[in-house]
């Protein structure tokens, strides 16, 4: 059973940066896609970004140009580098994994993912 643990959240001022990490309990198999989703208080969960083993990536329009997702196979870790953070980015960020192989793309739909981490809080405030 794959387990995911997020880390790297915290409090940052607007315009600042944070780097989130998603560590897997075992190897991220080649069939997996890894996604980041977020949920702000009183709002629905929304997609942020995803990556597959072919290094195909997707980003939500709201974070394009500001966030970068990457996959370090040697460390069994996926990262989400967040820059130019805005108060609207405040949310609990969740890492998730899919056991379906996607060739050349990855889904930004939560229903496509089966393994979820516990989340890490990101607060952007002055």
C-alpha positions in Angstrom: 0.0 0.0 0.0 1.5 3.2 -1.1 1.5 6.0 1.5 2.2 9.6 0.8 3.5 12.2 3.2 3.5 15.9 2.4 5.8 18.5 4.0 7.1 22.0 3.5 4.0 24.0 4.2 4.0 27.1 6.4 3.3 30.7 6.6 4.7 33.0 4.0 4.2 36.6 3.0 2.6 37.5 -0.4 5.2 37.3 -3.1 7.2 34.7 -1.2 8.1 31.1 -2.1 7.6 27.6 -0.6 8.6 24.2 -1.8 6.3 21.3 -0.9 7.5 17.7 -0.9 5.5 14.5 -1.3 7.4 11.5 -0.2 6.2 7.9 -1.0 6.6 5.1 1.4 7.9 2.9 -1.4 9.0 3.4 -5.0 6.8 5.4 -7.2 6.1 2.9 -9.9 6.3 3.8 -13.5 2.5 3.4 -13.7 1.9 6.3 -11.3 1.0 9.8 -11.9 1.4 12.2 -9.0 -0.9 15.2 -8.5 -1.2 18.1 -6.1 -4.6 19.4 -5.1 -5.6 22.0 -2.6 -8.6 23.0 -0.6 -9.2 26.3 1.0 -11.7 26.8 3.9 -15.3 26.8 2.6 -14.2 25.9 -0.9 -14.2 22.8 -3.0 -11.0 20.9 -3.6 -9.2 22.1 -6.8 -6.4 20.7 -8.9 -3.0 22.4 -8.8 -0.6 20.4 -10.9 0.4 16.8 -11.9 3.3 14.9 -13.3 3.8 11.4 -14.7 6.9 9.2 -15.0 7.3 10.5 -18.6 7.8 13.9 -17.0 4.6 15.2 -18.6 3.1 17.9 -16.5 -0.1 19.9 -16.2 -0.9 23.0 -14.3 -4.1 24.8 -13.3 -4.4 28.1 -15.0 -4.3 29.9 -11.6 -0.7 28.7 -10.9 0.8 28.5 -14.4 4.1 30.4 -14.5 4.3 30.5 -10.7 4.4 26.8 -9.6 6.7 24.1 -10.9 6.3 20.4 -10.3 9.2 17.9 -10.4 9.9 14.2 -9.7 13.0 12.9 -8.1 13.0 9.1 -8.6 16.1 8.6 -6.6 14.4 10.1 -3.6 10.9 8.8 -4.2 9.8 12.4 -3.9 7.7 14.8 -5.9 8.2 18.5 -5.3 6.0 21.5 -5.9 8.0 24.7 -6.1 5.7 27.7 -5.4 6.7 31.2 -6.2 5.0 34.6 -6.3 2.5 33.3 -3.7 -0.7 35.1 -3.3 -3.3 35.1 -0.4 -5.6 33.2 -2.7 -3.1 30.3 -2.6 -3.8 29.7 1.0 -5.1 26.2 1.4 -4.3 22.7 2.6 -2.2 21.1 -0.2 -2.6 17.4 -0.8 -0.4 15.0 -2.7 -2.0 12.1 -4.5 -1.0 9.2 -6.7 -2.7 7.3 -9.5 -2.2 3.6 -10.2 -3.2 4.2 -13.8 -0.5 4.7 -16.5 -0.8 7.8 -18.5 1.3 8.2 -21.6 2.3 11.8 -22.4 -0.2 13.4 -20.0 -1.5 13.4 -16.4 -5.0 14.1 -15.1 -6.1 17.1 -13.1 -9.2 15.3 -11.9 -9.3 14.1 -8.4 -11.4 11.1 -9.2 -8.4 9.7 -11.2 -6.3 9.4 -8.1 -6.6 6.7 -5.5 -3.9 7.4 -2.9 -4.0 10.6 -0.9 -1.7 12.1 1.7 -2.8 13.9 4.9 -2.1 17.4 3.5 0.1 20.3 4.5 -1.1 23.8 5.3 0.1 26.7 3.2 -0.9 30.2 4.5 0.0 33.3 2.5 -0.5 36.4 4.6 1.2 39.6 5.6 
